[in-house]
Amino acid sequence: MKPILLTLTWLFSLITTSHAANIVIMAVEEPDNYDAVNSMNAFAANELRPQGHQVTVVVGDKPVKHHFEGLVAALKDADLLILFSRRRFLPKEQMEAVRAHLNAGKPLLGIRTANHAFIPRPKDTVDAGLTIWPEFTHDVLGGENTGYETKGLPYTVSVTDGIQTPLLEGVNAANIRGHQSLYKVLPLAADATPLLIGTAGAGASTPPQPVAWIRSYGPNKARIFYTSLGAPEDMRIADVRRLLVNAVKWSISSKP
């Protein structure tokens, strides 16, 4: 992990004025994806569009599994990509559109299952014409995907020692409880700044894990925010929704 204090440059960029943005959300509806489509539609309707943002929710598996109809066109003018999808292997053109967005220095906000968004399991068969990106978790998000803790729940959440950032403005970590599994994401990339830490209780064998962090990706410094929060119980917590709103504002803030 990088030192816990944000650099002056990052702090300055956090407080610059943000603007109404064109936001694309990738989500997929399946039993193991935490009701992502409904939660993202609600987040768009209740938190993003009232701030003037244009939001396009692109739902995966349409018309067939692993296909995100309209994604390529939507990303051409997107200011921000929000990713809440798991184990989907995109047609080449769609995966190239995601890569192009990031390579252009445009930001990405990853929610929960984004940490295994493009990773197949050993038993998965990847059909011809589909592409995987197993390095995405490590190279882009800056964390790992090594399992999850299901004991000692609900886990508690606390602010990383020494962190003072507008990303946590209005967020009371003491109100956040993680009722779903605590993702094992360590070690983080050296340039990642952990914001929130999740700690499981009695019976757990997993040490405290970052549950929200920021970093940049690529030569054009695409801003990356990731949180392993995002289960339905999490999205009912006002402080979690505020965290995501703050992350959107940070992602699209004018650079100094």
TORGUPA-230079 format. One line per 2 residues: their letters; for each residue x, y, z of N, C-alpha, C, O, CB. Coordinates in pm, whole numbers, plus 50000, padded with zeros to 5 digits. Glycine has a CB too. Example, Ala and Ser with C-alpha at 12.3 -4.5 7.8 and 13.67 -1.06 7.14 Angstrom:
// residues 2
AS	51319,49431,50780,51230,49550,50780,51320,49670,50780,51424,49668,50846,51131,49553,50905 ~ 51285,49775,50708,51367,49894,50714,51290,50003,50787,51341,50114,50804,51408,49940,50572
//
This chain:
// residues 256
MK	50083,49881,50000,50000,50000,50000,50087,50126,50000,50198,50124,50053,49906,50000,50121 ~ 50039,50234,49941,50112,50359,49944,50091,50424,50078,50003,50382,50153,50067,50452,49830
PI	50170,50528,50114,50147,50599,50240,50003,50643,50251,49939,50676,50151,50241,50720,50253 ~ 49952,50645,50375,49809,50665,50394,49763,50807,50367,49644,50830,50346,49771,50627,50532
LL	49856,50905,50367,49815,51043,50340,49813,51067,50190,49910,51036,50121,49909,51143,50410 ~ 49706,51123,50140,49696,51156,50000,49792,51268,49965,49819,51354,50048,49553,51195,49964
TL	49843,51270,49844,49931,51377,49801,49852,51505,49784,49730,51502,49768,50002,51340,49670 ~ 49922,51619,49789,49856,51747,49773,49787,51758,49638,49682,51820,49626,49955,51860,49790
TW	49848,51697,49535,49787,51702,49403,49652,51633,49404,49554,51686,49350,49878,51638,49299 ~ 49646,51515,49463,49519,51442,49468,49417,51519,49551,49299,51525,49515,49539,51301,49525
LF	49461,51577,49663,49367,51652,49746,49310,51771,49669,49191,51799,49678,49435,51699,49873 ~ 49396,51839,49594,49347,51953,49517,49245,51909,49415,49142,51973,49396,49462,52025,49449
SL	49274,51797,49347,49183,51752,49243,49051,51706,49299,48949,51710,49230,49246,51640,49164 ~ 49051,51661,49425,48926,51615,49486,48827,51729,49508,48706,51707,49507,48955,51547,49617
IT	48878,51851,49529,48787,51959,49566,48757,52052,49449,48684,52150,49465,48845,52038,49680 ~ 48814,52023,49331,48778,52104,49216,48636,52075,49174,48581,51969,49206,48876,52079,49100
TS	48577,52166,49104,48435,52156,49069,48411,52044,48969,48478,52037,48866,48384,52288,49014 ~ 48316,51958,48999,48278,51853,48906,48167,51905,48816,48114,52014,48838,48234,51725,48981
HA	48133,51828,48716,48036,51873,48617,47936,51761,48591,47959,51645,48627,48106,51916,48486 ~ 47826,51797,48527,47732,51694,48485,47801,51606,48383,47867,51655,48291,47601,51757,48426
AN	47787,51476,48398,47866,51382,48319,47777,51282,48247,47661,51262,48281,47965,51309,48408 ~ 47837,51221,48146,47776,51109,48074,47830,50981,48137,47947,50948,48119,47805,51115,47919
IV	47746,50912,48209,47789,50796,48287,47728,50668,48228,47608,50662,48201,47749,50811,48436 ~ 47812,50568,48208,47767,50437,48161,47786,50337,48273,47894,50328,48333,47845,50393,48033
IM	47682,50261,48302,47688,50157,48404,47674,50021,48337,47576,49996,48266,47576,50176,48512 ~ 47771,49934,48358,47764,49794,48313,47720,49708,48430,47787,49705,48534,47901,49745,48255
AV	47609,49639,48416,47561,49551,48522,47502,49426,48459,47459,49427,48344,47456,49623,48611 ~ 47501,49320,48536,47443,49196,48486,47351,49139,48594,47380,49148,48713,47554,49094,48447
EE	47242,49081,48549,47143,49025,48642,47161,48874,48649,47138,48803,48551,46999,49061,48598 ~ 47202,48828,48765,47214,48684,48790,47213,48663,48941,47237,48758,49015,47345,48625,48726
PD	47186,48543,48989,47172,48522,49134,47294,48559,49215,47281,48600,49331,47138,48381,49160 ~ 47415,48546,49158,47537,48573,49233,47590,48715,49213,47703,48744,49253,47642,48474,49194
NY	47510,48802,49153,47559,48938,49130,47483,49043,49210,47475,49159,49171,47550,48972,48983 ~ 47428,49001,49324,47382,49092,49427,47278,49194,49380,47281,49310,49421,47498,49165,49484
DA	47186,49150,49295,47077,49237,49249,47132,49366,49189,47076,49474,49208,46982,49268,49366 ~ 47241,49353,49115,47313,49471,49065,47228,49558,48973,47234,49681,48982,47438,49428,48991
VN	47149,49497,48887,47072,49576,48791,46972,49664,48863,46961,49783,48834,47000,49484,48691 ~ 46898,49608,48957,46801,49688,49032,46870,49796,49115,46822,49910,49120,46717,49599,49123
SM	46980,49762,49181,47047,49860,49266,47108,49972,49182,47108,50088,49225,47155,49794,49351 ~ 47161,49940,49065,47219,50043,48980,47113,50131,48915,47133,50251,48898,47307,49980,48874
NA	47001,50072,48879,46890,50154,48828,46841,50251,48935,46812,50367,48906,46773,50065,48779 ~ 46831,50203,49059,46787,50289,49169,46891,50397,49198,46856,50512,49223,46760,50206,49295
FA	47018,50361,49195,47126,50457,49219,47125,50566,49112,47142,50685,49142,47262,50386,49221 ~ 47104,50525,48988,47097,50623,48879,46978,50716,48896,46991,50837,48880,47088,50552,48744
AN	46862,50658,48929,46739,50737,48938,46738,50830,49060,46690,50943,49051,46619,50645,48944 ~ 46791,50783,49173,46778,50857,49297,46898,50945,49331,46884,51044,49403,46755,50763,49409
EL	47015,50910,49279,47136,50981,49317,47205,51054,49201,47257,51164,49220,47233,50885,49379 ~ 47205,50994,49083,47285,51050,48974,47207,51144,48883,47250,51256,48858,47343,50938,48893
RP	47093,51098,48834,47017,51183,48741,46968,51311,48808,46966,51415,48741,46897,51106,48685 ~ 46929,51311,48936,46891,51437,48999,47003,51541,49004,46976,51660,49019,46842,51411,49138
QG	47128,51497,48991,47242,51589,48986,47272,51635,48844,47370,51706,48821,47365,51524,49047 ~ 47189,51594,48749,47207,51636,48612,47288,51542,48525,47308,51571,48407,47271,51767,48611
HQ	47333,51432,48580,47412,51337,48502,47322,51261,48404,47209,51226,48436,47485,51239,48595 ~ 47375,51235,48287,47310,51145,48192,47363,51005,48220,47484,50983,48218,47336,51189,48043
VT	47272,50911,48244,47314,50777,48284,47253,50673,48190,47132,50672,48166,47274,50748,48430 ~ 47338,50587,48139,47293,50475,48056,47330,50346,48128,47448,50318,48150,47357,50480,47913
VV	47230,50267,48165,47255,50137,48228,47253,50031,48119,47149,50003,48058,47148,50106,48340 ~ 47368,49971,48094,47381,49867,47992,47377,49732,48064,47467,49699,48140,47513,49884,47908
VG	47272,49656,48038,47251,49529,48108,47309,49416,48025,47279,49403,47906,47100,49506,48136 ~ 47391,49335,48087,47457,49225,48019,47365,49109,47989,47251,49103,48035,47572,49178,48100
DK	47418,49016,47910,47348,48894,47868,47233,48924,47774,47138,48847,47765,47297,48819,47990 ~ 47243,49035,47707,47140,49070,47610,47207,49100,47476,47293,49188,47471,47055,49192,47659
PV	47170,49032,47370,47062,48932,47362,47105,48793,47408,47020,48706,47428,47012,48924,47221 ~ 47236,48770,47426,47285,48640,47472,47386,48665,47583,47434,48777,47601,47348,48558,47355
KH	47417,48559,47659,47511,48570,47770,47645,48626,47722,47693,48590,47615,47530,48435,47837 ~ 47703,48711,47803,47832,48776,47779,47824,48892,47680,47927,48949,47644,47932,48673,47729
HF	47708,48927,47636,47693,49036,47540,47624,49153,47608,47521,49136,47673,47613,48990,47415 ~ 47683,49274,47593,47627,49396,47651,47581,49484,47536,47657,49567,47485,47732,49471,47742
EG	47458,49466,47497,47402,49539,47382,47411,49690,47402,47365,49743,47503,47256,49498,47359 ~ 47471,49759,47306,47480,49905,47310,47602,49958,47382,47619,50080,47391,47360,49960,47374
LV	47688,49871,47436,47802,49916,47515,47901,49998,47433,47946,50104,47478,47872,49797,47576 ~ 47934,49951,47315,48035,50019,47234,47992,50162,47203,48070,50256,47218,48061,49942,47104
AA	47868,50178,47159,47818,50312,47127,47813,50400,47252,47847,50518,47247,47679,50303,47063 ~ 47770,50342,47364,47757,50421,47486,47891,50471,47536,47901,50583,47585,47689,50339,47595
LK	47995,50388,47525,48125,50426,47578,48197,50531,47494,48291,50595,47543,48211,50304,47589 ~ 48156,50550,47372,48224,50648,47286,48221,50787,47347,48318,50862,47333,48159,50651,47148
DA	48113,50823,47412,48100,50957,47470,48094,50955,47622,48055,51054,47684,47976,51025,47415 ~ 48132,50843,47683,48120,50831,47828,48230,50906,47900,48346,50903,47858,48122,50684,47870
DL	48195,50974,48008,48292,51037,48097,48335,50943,48208,48445,50956,48262,48235,51165,48156 ~ 48249,50848,48243,48276,50757,48354,48210,50623,48324,48097,50617,48275,48224,50815,48488
LI	48281,50516,48354,48226,50380,48346,48213,50325,48488,48311,50320,48562,48315,50287,48258 ~ 48093,50283,48524,48068,50212,48650,48049,50065,48616,47965,50031,48532,47943,50271,48727
LF	48126,49978,48681,48126,49835,48649,48077,49755,48769,48138,49757,48875,48266,49788,48607 ~ 47966,49683,48750,47911,49594,48854,47867,49467,48782,47748,49444,48762,47791,49663,48934
SR	47964,49386,48744,47938,49266,48665,48040,49160,48704,48151,49193,48745,47943,49296,48512 ~ 48003,49034,48690,48093,48927,48731,48107,48821,48622,48009,48779,48560,48044,48862,48861
RR	48231,48779,48601,48265,48667,48514,48191,48670,48380,48125,48575,48340,48234,48537,48585 ~ 48205,48785,48313,48152,48798,48179,48268,48819,48083,48359,48897,48111,48049,48915,48170
FL	48264,48749,47971,48374,48746,47875,48322,48810,47746,48241,48750,47675,48427,48598,47850 ~ 48368,48928,47719,48303,49013,47620,48346,48981,47478,48458,48937,47455,48331,49157,47650
PK	48256,49005,47382,48299,49005,47243,48414,49104,47226,48421,49205,47296,48181,49040,47148 ~ 48505,49075,47133,48627,49152,47118,48600,49302,47108,48670,49380,47172,48703,49106,46996
EQ	48503,49342,47029,48477,49484,47009,48435,49552,47140,48473,49666,47166,48368,49503,46903 ~ 48358,49481,47223,48313,49539,47348,48428,49549,47449,48440,49649,47519,48198,49456,47407
ME	48511,49446,47456,48625,49453,47547,48723,49563,47503,48780,49632,47586,48698,49317,47554 ~ 48741,49577,47374,48829,49684,47325,48774,49822,47359,48851,49915,47381,48848,49672,47174
AV	48642,49836,47363,48581,49963,47401,48609,49995,47547,48634,50111,47582,48429,49960,47375 ~ 48604,49894,47634,48638,49914,47775,48784,49954,47789,48816,50048,47862,48608,49787,47858
RA	48872,49884,47720,49015,49916,47725,49041,50058,47671,49121,50132,47728,49097,49813,47644 ~ 48974,50094,47562,48994,50226,47503,48952,50336,47600,49019,50439,47610,48917,50238,47372
HL	48842,50314,47670,48795,50411,47770,48905,50435,47874,48936,50550,47906,48665,50361,47839 ~ 48962,50329,47926,49065,50341,48029,49194,50399,47972,49257,50484,48035,49093,50206,48093
NA	49234,50352,47855,49359,50399,47795,49354,50547,47761,49458,50613,47751,49391,50319,47671 ~ 49233,50600,47742,49217,50743,47715,49225,50826,47843,49216,50948,47839,49084,50769,47646
GK	49242,50759,47956,49250,50830,48083,49116,50858,48146,49107,50941,48237,49322,50958,48064 ~ 49011,50790,48099,48878,50812,48154,48857,50720,48275,48909,50608,48278,48769,50786,48047
PL	48782,50765,48373,48774,50694,48501,48681,50573,48500,48594,50557,48416,48729,50788,48607 ~ 48707,50488,48601,48625,50369,48623,48595,50356,48772,48683,50372,48856,48695,50242,48570
LG	48469,50327,48803,48425,50302,48939,48380,50156,48944,48280,50119,48883,48310,50400,48982 ~ 48453,50074,49018,48421,49931,49028,48348,49901,49157,48386,49947,49264,48548,49848,49020
IR	48241,49821,49146,48161,49784,49261,48163,49632,49278,48135,49557,49184,48015,49835,49246 ~ 48195,49589,49395,48193,49450,49443,48244,49349,49341,48365,49325,49334,48054,49413,49483
TA	48156,49289,49261,48198,49179,49173,48284,49226,49056,48330,49143,48977,48078,49107,49121 ~ 48306,49356,49045,48400,49405,48943,48538,49346,48966,48620,49343,48873,48408,49558,48945
NH	48567,49298,49087,48700,49244,49111,48718,49104,49051,48828,49049,49056,48728,49239,49260 ~ 48613,49048,48995,48629,48929,48909,48541,48943,48785,48479,48847,48738,48593,48798,48987
AF	48538,49066,48734,48449,49098,48622,48476,49014,48499,48382,48969,48433,48462,49242,48587 ~ 48604,48993,48466,48639,48930,48340,48724,48804,48360,48794,48762,48269,48713,49028,48251
IP	48717,48745,48480,48799,48628,48513,48716,48500,48504,48617,48487,48576,48859,48643,48654 ~ 48753,48406,48419,48681,48278,48416,48726,48187,48531,48840,48194,48576,48703,48207,48281
RP	48635,48103,48576,48673,47998,48670,48736,47883,48591,48715,47873,48470,48550,47949,48752 ~ 48812,47795,48657,48875,47684,48586,48775,47598,48508,48809,47543,48404,48949,47597,48682
KD	48653,47588,48558,48553,47503,48492,48481,47574,48378,48407,47510,48303,48452,47455,48591 ~ 48502,47706,48364,48431,47782,48261,48488,47755,48122,48609,47742,48105,48437,47931,48291
TV	48399,47748,48026,48439,47739,47886,48416,47875,47821,48306,47930,47826,48359,47627,47812 ~ 48520,47927,47761,48509,48057,47695,48491,48033,47546,48581,47983,47478,48636,48147,47723
DA	48376,48069,47496,48344,48045,47355,48433,48127,47263,48481,48234,47300,48198,48075,47328 ~ 48454,48076,47144,48530,48149,47043,48463,48283,47016,48341,48293,47010,48541,48066,46912
GL	48544,48385,47001,48492,48518,46977,48476,48601,47102,48451,48721,47094,48362,48509,46908 ~ 48489,48538,47221,48481,48610,47347,48621,48630,47404,48710,48549,47381,48391,48534,47448
TI	48639,48738,47478,48770,48770,47534,48763,48779,47685,48663,48824,47742,48824,48901,47476 ~ 48870,48735,47749,48881,48745,47894,48987,48850,47927,49066,48889,47841,48917,48607,47958
WP	48988,48894,48052,49089,48990,48097,49119,48960,48244,49083,49037,48333,49039,49139,48079 ~ 49185,48847,48270,49211,48808,48409,49302,48904,48483,49300,48908,48606,49270,48670,48413
EF	49384,48981,48411,49475,49076,48475,49406,49205,48519,49466,49288,48587,49588,49109,48381 ~ 49280,49222,48480,49207,49345,48509,49208,49378,48659,49230,49492,48698,49064,49334,48459
TH	49184,49277,48741,49176,49300,48886,49306,49357,48940,49306,49454,49015,49141,49170,48959 ~ 49416,49296,48902,49547,49337,48951,49594,49465,48883,49638,49559,48950,49650,49227,48929
DV	49586,49470,48750,49647,49579,48675,49564,49708,48678,49620,49817,48683,49667,49537,48532 ~ 49432,49695,48675,49346,49813,48669,49296,49851,48807,49318,49964,48853,49228,49788,48575
LG	49228,49759,48874,49173,49792,49005,49282,49806,49110,49268,49885,49204,49073,49686,49048 ~ 49389,49731,49095,49498,49741,49191,49480,49657,49316,49539,49686,49420,49514,49882,49231
GE	49398,49552,49305,49380,49460,49417,49387,49317,49367,49427,49292,49253,49247,49485,49488 ~ 49349,49224,49452,49350,49083,49415,49212,49021,49434,49124,49081,49495,49455,49006,49498
NT	49195,48903,49381,49070,48826,49394,49107,48687,49443,49125,48594,49364,48991,48820,49257 ~ 49119,48675,49575,49170,48550,49632,49070,48481,49725,49109,48398,49807,49298,48576,49707
GY	48942,48516,49713,48842,48449,49794,48765,48547,49881,48768,48668,49859,48906,48342,49880 ~ 48697,48490,49982,48614,48575,50067,48594,48508,50202,48602,48386,50214,48478,48604,50002
ET	48569,48589,50302,48544,48545,50439,48395,48545,50466,48328,48646,50444,48618,48636,50540 ~ 48343,48432,50512,48200,48423,50540,48170,48406,50689,48054,48396,50729,48140,48306,50463
KG	48273,48402,50771,48253,48392,50916,48275,48530,50979,48338,48619,50921,48350,48287,50978 ~ 48221,48546,51098,48238,48672,51169,48161,48787,51108,48204,48902,51114,48382,48707,51175
LP	48046,48755,51049,47963,48858,50986,47850,48899,51081,47808,48819,51165,47905,48806,50852 ~ 47800,49022,51069,47844,49125,50974,47979,49181,51013,48010,49197,51131,47740,49237,50966
YT	48060,49213,50914,48189,49273,50943,48172,49424,50965,48080,49486,50912,48290,49245,50830 ~ 48263,49480,51042,48260,49623,51069,48350,49697,50971,48438,49638,50909,48304,49652,51215
VS	48326,49825,50956,48402,49908,50863,48456,50029,50938,48385,50091,51017,48315,49951,50742 ~ 48581,50062,50912,48644,50178,50975,48727,50254,50871,48763,50199,50767,48733,50135,51094
VT	48756,50378,50901,48838,50461,50813,48984,50427,50834,49028,50409,50947,48814,50612,50840 ~ 49059,50416,50727,49202,50390,50735,49269,50499,50819,49240,50617,50803,49265,50385,50593
DG	49357,50458,50908,49425,50553,50996,49491,50665,50917,49564,50640,50821,49529,50480,51082 ~ 49465,50789,50958,49531,50904,50898,49466,50961,50774,49509,51065,50725,49667,50868,50866
IQ	49364,50894,50722,49302,50939,50598,49209,51058,50625,49122,51052,50712,49223,50824,50531 ~ 49229,51163,50550,49138,51277,50550,49117,51315,50404,49208,51365,50338,49195,51399,50634
TP	48998,51290,50354,48971,51312,50213,48824,51344,50191,48739,51287,50259,49011,51190,50131 ~ 48792,51433,50097,48652,51459,50063,48578,51337,50012,48455,51337,50008,48645,51567,49960
LL	48649,51233,49973,48581,51110,49932,48497,51051,50047,48401,50979,50023,48683,51006,49884 ~ 48535,51082,50170,48462,51031,50286,48375,51137,50351,48324,51117,50462,48559,50975,50388
EG	48357,51250,50284,48273,51356,50339,48129,51307,50353,48070,51258,50257,48277,51481,50249 ~ 48073,51320,50471,47937,51276,50496,47922,51127,50515,47810,51077,50526,47850,51319,50386
VN	48034,51054,50519,48030,50909,50535,48072,50874,50678,48185,50902,50719,48123,50838,50431 ~ 47982,50814,50752,48014,50766,50886,48037,50616,50878,47941,50538,50873,47900,50801,50989
AA	48163,50576,50877,48196,50435,50859,48136,50347,50968,48110,50228,50946,48347,50417,50856 ~ 48114,50404,51086,48058,50327,51197,47916,50278,51166,47869,50184,51229,48058,50410,51324
NI	47849,50342,51071,47713,50300,51034,47713,50184,50934,47608,50126,50907,47637,50417,50976 ~ 47829,50150,50881,47836,50049,50775,47865,49912,50836,47961,49895,50911,47944,50085,50670
RG	47782,49817,50802,47803,49677,50838,47794,49594,50711,47702,49612,50631,47699,49629,50945 ~ 47889,49505,50692,47888,49419,50575,47825,49285,50608,47886,49202,50676,48030,49398,50522
HQ	47704,49263,50561,47632,49140,50594,47663,49026,50497,47631,48910,50524,47483,49166,50596 ~ 47725,49060,50383,47769,48957,50290,47917,48933,50312,47978,48996,50399,47740,48997,50142
SL	47977,48845,50236,48115,48806,50257,48211,48923,50244,48187,49018,50170,48153,48698,50159 ~ 48321,48914,50318,48429,49013,50312,48531,48965,50210,48593,48861,50228,48495,49035,50452
YK	48547,49041,50102,48639,49001,49995,48784,49010,50042,48824,49104,50111,48617,49088,49871 ~ 48861,48909,50002,49006,48909,50026,49073,48974,49906,49073,48918,49796,49060,48763,50050
VL	49131,49091,49927,49183,49171,49815,49331,49205,49829,49389,49263,49737,49103,49297,49803 ~ 49391,49172,49940,49532,49205,49961,49624,49111,49883,49588,48995,49858,49565,49199,50109
PL	49744,49159,49843,49796,49294,49865,49745,49393,49761,49720,49355,49647,49948,49292,49864 ~ 49730,49519,49801,49696,49624,49706,49821,49670,49631,49934,49649,49676,49630,49743,49779
AA	49798,49732,49516,49907,49791,49440,49976,49898,49524,49915,49959,49613,49856,49851,49306 ~ 50104,49920,49496,50183,50015,49575,50126,50156,49569,50142,50234,49663,50326,50016,49527
DA	50058,50189,49458,50007,50326,49443,49862,50339,49485,49801,50444,49465,50021,50371,49301 ~ 49805,50235,49544,49665,50240,49588,49656,50305,49726,49741,50283,49812,49603,50097,49592
TP	49553,50385,49745,49527,50449,49874,49401,50388,49934,49291,50418,49888,49513,50604,49860 ~ 49414,50303,50037,49295,50246,50100,49221,50350,50182,49282,50426,50257,49331,50128,50188
LL	49090,50352,50167,49007,50449,50237,48932,50388,50355,48926,50446,50463,48908,50511,50141 ~ 48875,50270,50333,48796,50202,50434,48846,50059,50452,48889,49995,50356,48646,50202,50397
IG	48841,50011,50576,48888,49877,50609,48774,49797,50671,48703,49847,50758,49010,49883,50707 ~ 48756,49673,50625,48656,49584,50681,48721,49481,50772,48824,49423,50737,48577,49515,50570
TA	48661,49459,50888,48715,49364,50985,48606,49267,51026,48504,49307,51082,48772,49438,51108 ~ 48628,49138,50999,48533,49035,51039,48549,49004,51187,48655,49028,51246,48551,48908,50954
GA	48444,48951,51246,48443,48926,51389,48483,48785,51427,48562,48720,51358,48310,48954,51443 ~ 48428,48739,51537,48466,48610,51595,48446,48496,51495,48347,48492,51423,48386,48582,51722
GA	48542,48406,51493,48534,48290,51405,48601,48309,51271,48622,48212,51198,48394,48254,51384 ~ 48635,48434,51238,48698,48461,51109,48849,48439,51117,48910,48462,51221,48668,48605,51063
ST	48907,48394,51007,49052,48375,51001,49119,48477,50909,49241,48479,50896,49084,48235,50954 ~ 49037,48562,50845,49088,48661,50751,49125,48790,50821,49045,48842,50899,48986,48689,50641
PP	49246,48844,50798,49281,48973,50858,49200,49084,50797,49136,49063,50694,49431,49003,50841 ~ 49199,49202,50858,49126,49316,50801,49164,49338,50655,49280,49324,50616,49154,49443,50881
QP	49062,49373,50575,49080,49391,50431,49031,49529,50388,48929,49577,50439,49005,49281,50352 ~ 49100,49594,50296,49045,49717,50239,48911,49688,50171,48898,49590,50098,49145,49780,50139
VA	48812,49774,50194,48683,49760,50126,48654,49878,50034,48552,49880,49967,48571,49745,50228 ~ 48745,49977,50031,48735,50087,49935,48873,50149,49920,48944,50170,50018,48630,50194,49981
WI	48911,50177,49795,49040,50243,49771,49038,50316,49637,48947,50298,49556,49154,50140,49775 ~ 49142,50399,49616,49158,50470,49490,49300,50451,49439,49392,50421,49515,49125,50620,49507
RS	49315,50469,49309,49447,50468,49246,49430,50526,49106,49322,50573,49070,49508,50323,49241 ~ 49537,50524,49026,49526,50561,48886,49581,50448,48801,49659,50365,48847,49601,50693,48857
YG	49537,50446,48674,49576,50337,48584,49628,50393,48453,49569,50484,48394,49458,50242,48559 ~ 49738,50337,48408,49786,50365,48273,49858,50498,48260,49858,50579,48353,49674,50362,48179
PN	49920,50519,48144,49999,50641,48122,49916,50769,48127,49969,50876,48155,50068,50633,47991 ~ 49786,50758,48099,49699,50876,48103,49627,50893,48236,49537,50976,48248,49599,50868,47992
KA	49668,50813,48335,49624,50830,48474,49472,50825,48490,49414,50913,48553,49676,50961,48527 ~ 49410,50723,48435,49266,50704,48456,49240,50686,48606,49305,50606,48672,49213,50582,48376
RI	49146,50761,48657,49114,50750,48799,49033,50622,48824,48937,50592,48753,49035,50874,48848 ~ 49074,50549,48925,49009,50423,48960,48961,50429,49104,49039,50459,49195,49105,50303,48938
FY	48834,50401,49125,48778,50381,49259,48719,50242,49262,48649,50202,49169,48671,50491,49295 ~ 48746,50169,49370,48685,50036,49385,48635,50020,49527,48699,50063,49622,48786,49923,49349
TS	48519,49957,49540,48470,49914,49670,48412,49774,49659,48343,49742,49562,48365,50013,49724 ~ 48441,49692,49759,48381,49559,49764,48244,49562,49830,48177,49459,49836,48473,49462,49838
LG	48202,49677,49879,48063,49695,49921,47974,49696,49797,48022,49714,49686,48046,49826,50004 ~ 47845,49676,49816,47755,49680,49702,47646,49575,49705,47559,49574,49618,47831,49664,49578
AP	47648,49486,49804,47539,49391,49820,47410,49467,49852,47416,49582,49895,47571,49287,49933 ~ 47292,49405,49833,47167,49476,49858,47159,49539,49997,47110,49651,50012,47051,49381,49840
ED	47209,49467,50099,47207,49523,50235,47295,49647,50243,47263,49742,50314,47253,49418,50337 ~ 47406,49645,50170,47496,49760,50170,47429,49881,50105,47439,49993,50156,47626,49726,50096
MR	47362,49858,49994,47303,49969,49920,47186,50033,49993,47142,50141,49955,47258,49922,49784 ~ 47136,49968,50096,47031,50029,50178,47088,50123,50284,47013,50193,50352,46947,49920,50244
IA	47220,50124,50299,47286,50209,50398,47318,50344,50335,47389,50350,50235,47415,50141,50454 ~ 47267,50450,50393,47285,50583,50335,47433,50619,50320,47470,50687,50225,47215,50687,50420
DV	47516,50574,50414,47658,50608,50408,47729,50538,50292,47826,50592,50239,47726,50572,50540 ~ 47682,50422,50253,47739,50354,50136,47700,50429,50009,47784,50451,49922,47691,50207,50129
RR	47575,50468,50000,47532,50545,49883,47607,50678,49875,47644,50721,49766,47380,50570,49886 ~ 47630,50743,49990,47705,50869,49990,47849,50845,49943,47904,50925,49868,47704,50933,50131
LL	47908,50735,49987,48043,50700,49941,48048,50690,49789,48141,50741,49727,48089,50567,50003 ~ 47950,50625,49730,47948,50609,49585,47924,50743,49515,47984,50770,49411,47840,50509,49544
VN	47837,50825,49571,47816,50959,49514,47945,51039,49518,47981,51105,49420,47703,51034,49589 ~ 48016,51034,49630,48144,51103,49641,48244,51050,49540,48321,51126,49482,48199,51089,49782
AV	48243,50918,49520,48336,50858,49425,48307,50903,49283,48399,50927,49205,48330,50705,49433 ~ 48180,50916,49248,48144,50967,49116,48196,51109,49102,48257,51143,49000,47991,50962,49094
KW	48173,51193,49202,48217,51332,49197,48368,51340,49181,48418,51418,49100,48174,51408,49323 ~ 48441,51258,49257,48586,51256,49246,48632,51210,49108,48725,51266,49051,48646,51164,49352
SI	48565,51109,49056,48604,51051,48928,48598,51152,48815,48684,51154,48727,48517,50933,48895 ~ 48496,51237,48818,48473,51328,48707,48518,51471,48736,48493,51561,48657,48328,51328,48670
SS	48585,51492,48850,48631,51625,48885,48734,51674,48784,48811,51596,48728,48691,51626,49025 ~ 48735,51804,48761,48834,51864,48672,48973,51843,48729,48995,51854,48850,48806,52015,48652
KP	49066,51812,48641,49204,51791,48687,49273,51926,48705,49242,52021,48633,49283,51702,48586 ~ 49366,51935,48801,49435,52062,48826,49529,52097,48711,49595,52200,48715,49514,52055,48958
//
